[in-house]
Amino acid sequence: RYGERHPDMIRATTQLRTAEAKLQTEIDKVVESVRSDFVVAQARERSLVQALETQKNEALNLNRQGIEYAVLQREAVSARQLYDNLLERTNESGVSGEFKGTNIQVVDEAEVPRSPVLPNTMRDLQTALLAGLVVALGLVFAVERLDNRVKSPEEVRRLGLAFLGMVPAVSQKGQAGAGTLLGNAGVPAAFEEAMRSVRTAVVFSSPDDRLKTLVVTSTGPHEGKTLVASNLGVALAQTGQRTLIIDGDMRRPRVHEVFGVPQEPGLSNVLVGNQALDVALHATGIPNLTVIAAGHLPPNPAELLGSAQYDQLISELKQHFDWIIVDAPPVMAVTDAAVLAHGAGGVVFVIGADMTSRQSAEAAVEQLTSAKARFVGAILNRVNIQRHSYYYAPYYRKEYSEYHRSTGA
């Protein structure tokens, strides 16, 4: 309403500048006060550091003098014992030299032994038994020491990964097949409960939405990553969340065999533009669960998975699904897993129990870390509870199986 030269405007401008000048003056005072406190704190820190170094030097000198005192004390005790021994021998020599008689007398008449001294059969058997036991224990500890395969949750934690749970082994007939999906009649109750525990650990591992895209991979083949990815997707779908499983292994795809859907059209067809996305989405017999198969096997899977089309596809799918699980190839076999893990919200690392060496698992984790992967944790898969009960007794006992069967009944 007023122009710049209006008296009210000039008065307001002057007041504003005065207030800004006062504000700047107060800010300078506060900054100067903070700077003074900082300088005082620095001086106090230097004084404390100097005092600490002085105390360290005095402590080192005391330790050094204590060591020298202990050495001198041991030498004095040794010299005293040597002197006493020499004095005792000298006295014994003097007494023996002055004694002219004999001290020999018959204490007991000799008798004919009733049994031979050698061989002593009982003693030899006991010695052989003890020696065999010692050798057996030594062999057991040697074999255990040389066996560098990952078998226990403690060894998983030594890799620097969170332990999400362990999945018991299932029959070889149903490995990564439709017979091992949660909810089927032939699935053991312990296996179902283990997968639900893994689901709970994954859901509560991070509260943000970045974790909604999971990449499931392993060190090498035959560790059961497809089995874990499929059942993890089923477990999430059973909670009412819209779940999508993508077969990112375009070299040896297995997801379409697990759910009984066609391999084509699939992920590779959508990425190259041959098929639309809605055609590649295959419904399963499980509510809230959808599958995208691998599609036609391309000659360049790593390039397709690292392309901008793949990122756009994942961004579009996030708008329609609560969870996206990608079954990736093994880390040490190809580079596809590292490419997928780089842009994923989280990586679930599957380790085959009593299958993968610690060196291989560490190399795989290091490779994924180099790709800036965000680890959710690791799953110990194909655990043989009966065969290695020593390792899993703190985590799983036989009475747990009875409880699962009772609950199922």
C-alpha positions, 0 to 999 in steps of 0.5 A, a space after each residue: 500500500 505504501 511506497 518505499 519513501 513513505 514515512 511509515 515504510 522508512 520507519 519500519 525499515 529503520 526498525 528492521 535494520 536496528 533489530 537485525 543489528 542487535 540480533 547480529 550483535 547478540 549472535 557475535 556475543 554467543 559465538 565469542 562465548 562459545 569460542 572462549 569455552 572451546 579454547 578453555 576446553 582445549 586447554 583443559 584437554 591438553 592438561 589432562 592428556 599431559 597428566 595422563 601421559 605422566 601417569 602412564 610413564 610412572 606406571 610403566 616405570 613401576 612395572 619395570 621395577 616390579 619385574 626387576 624385583 621379581 627377577 632378583 627375588 627369584 635369583 636370591 631364592 635359587 641361590 639360597 636353595 643351592 647354598 642349603 643343598 651344598 651345606 647339607 651334602 658337606 655335612 653328610 660327607 663329613 659324617 660318612 667319612 667318620 663312620 667306620 661300621 656297617 649299617 646292613 641288616 636283614 629286614 625280611 627273607 627273600 620269597 619266591 614270587 607267585 606270579 611273573 612280573 612281566 607280562 602284566 596283562 591287566 595293566 597292559 590292557 588298561 594302558 592300551 585302553 587309555 592310550 586309545 582313548 587319548 588318540 581318539 580324542 586327539 583325532 576328534 579334535 583334529 578333525 573338528 579343527 580342520 573342518 572349516 565349514 559353517 555349521 553353527 549360528 556362532 560361526 554365522 555371527 563371526 561373518 559379521 551378519 545378523 542371524 535370522 534363524 535356521 531352517 531344518 533340512 527336508 527330504 531330498 525329493 521335495 528340495 525347492 519343489 512345490 512339496 516344500 511350500 508352507 501350507 502343504 500337507 507334507 511339509 514338516 511342522 518344524 520347517 514351517 515354524 522355522 520359516 515363520 521365525 525367519 519371516 518375523 526376524 526379517 519383518 522386524 529387522 528394519 522399520 523403514 520401507 527400504 527393506 521391502 525389496 529383498 535379494 536372497 542369495 548364497 555363496 554357491 549353488 545347492 544351498 537352498 536359496 530358492 527354497 528359502 526365497 519361495 517359502 519366505 514369500 509364502 510366509 509374508 503372503 500368509 500375513 495378508 501382505 501383497 508379495 511378489 517373488 521375482 526369479 532373478 536367476 536367469 542362468 538356472 531358474 527354479 522359481 517357475 518349477 516351485 510354483 508350477 507357472 510357465 517360465 515365459 513370459 518372464 523377467 527377461 521378456 519384460 526387460 527387453 520389451 518383448 512382453 508387457 508387465 501384466 502378462 509376466 505376472 503369474 498368479 499362484 494358488 496362494 492368496 496375496 502371492 504373485 510370481 514373475 518367472 525368469 523368462 527366456 534365458 538371455 546371453 547377458 543376464 548381468 547387463 539386463 539386471 543392471 540396466 535402467 529398465 530393471 530399476 524402473 520395473 522395480 519402482 513400478 512394482 513397489 507401487 503395487 506390492 508390499 514385499 518384493 523378493 528376488 531370487 538371485 544367483 550365487 555370489 561366487 558363481 556370477 556377478 548377477 547377485 552383486 548387481 541385484 544387491 546394489 540397488 536392493 533394500 536388503 540382502 538375505 544371505 543363505 548359508 548351507 549348514 555343513 556345506 559352505 566353508 568359512 573362507 568362501 562365505 567371507 569372500 562372498 560377504 566381502 564381494 557383496 559389501 564391495 557392491 554396497 549391499 545392505 545386509 538384513 542377516 543370514 539364514 542357516 539352511 539345511 540344518 541336520 538336527 539329528 546328525 549334529 545335535 551337539 551344535 544345535 542343542 542350545 537352539 533346538 531340542 527333540 522335545 520341540 518337535 513333539 510340541 510342533 506335532 501336538 500343535 499341528 494336531 
